[in-house]
Amino acid sequence: METIQIEIPESIHKNLKELAEKDCVSIDQFITTAISEKISAFKTREYLEERAKRGSKKKFMDALSRVPDVEPEEYDKL
């Protein structure tokens, strides 16, 4: 495990401490979770952008053309 030292404004530290206590975790655990969530969001975006590059409008339209043109079931209507 690595140790890092950061400087944050007192107001952020106060909020951080309150939220960690409310979540019943240490400040370290709260920060680790927050960083993990941010990393996940970035990686998901990169993944989706990469998938989008492989997409094809023709393939999409072909798949869409195979969907039956019928009214949805009552429970599925908006």
C-alpha positions in Angstrom: 0.0 0.0 0.0 1.1 3.5 -0.7 0.9 6.6 1.5 0.3 10.0 0.2 0.1 13.4 1.8 -2.3 16.1 0.6 -3.3 19.5 1.6 -7.0 20.3 1.5 -9.0 23.3 2.7 -10.4 23.1 6.2 -14.0 23.3 4.9 -13.4 20.2 2.8 -11.7 18.4 5.7 -14.7 19.2 7.9 -17.2 17.9 5.4 -15.0 14.8 4.8 -14.8 14.0 8.5 -18.6 14.4 8.9 -19.4 12.3 5.9 -17.0 9.5 6.8 -18.5 9.4 10.3 -22.0 9.3 8.8 -20.9 6.5 6.5 -19.3 4.7 9.5 -15.9 4.5 7.8 -12.5 6.0 8.4 -11.5 9.1 6.5 -8.9 7.0 4.7 -11.5 4.5 3.6 -13.9 7.3 2.5 -11.2 8.9 0.4 -10.1 5.5 -1.1 -13.7 4.8 -2.1 -14.2 8.2 -3.6 -11.0 7.9 -5.7 -12.1 4.4 -6.8 -15.4 5.7 -7.9 -13.8 8.5 -9.9 -11.3 6.1 -11.5 -14.2 3.8 -12.4 -16.1 6.6 -14.0 -13.1 7.6 -16.2 -12.4 4.0 -17.2 -16.1 3.4 -18.1 -16.1 6.5 -20.3 -12.9 5.3 -22.0 -14.4 1.8 -22.5 -17.7 3.2 -24.0 -15.8 5.6 -26.3 -13.7 2.7 -27.5 -16.8 0.5 -28.1 -18.5 3.4 -29.9 -15.5 3.5 -32.4 -16.2 -0.1 -33.3 -19.9 0.6 -33.8 -21.6 0.8 -37.2 -24.7 2.6 -38.1 -25.4 0.0 -40.8 -25.2 -2.9 -38.2 -27.4 -0.9 -35.9 -30.0 -0.3 -38.6 -29.9 -4.0 -39.6 -30.5 -5.0 -36.0 -33.3 -2.5 -35.6 -35.0 -3.7 -38.8 -35.4 -7.2 -37.1 -37.4 -5.7 -34.2 -41.1 -6.5 -34.8 -43.3 -3.5 -35.4 -45.9 -4.2 -32.8 -47.5 -2.3 -29.9 -45.8 -3.0 -26.6 -47.5 -5.0 -23.9 -49.7 -2.9 -21.6 -47.2 -3.1 -18.7 -44.4 -1.9 -21.0 -46.0 1.2 -22.3 -44.8 4.7 -21.2 
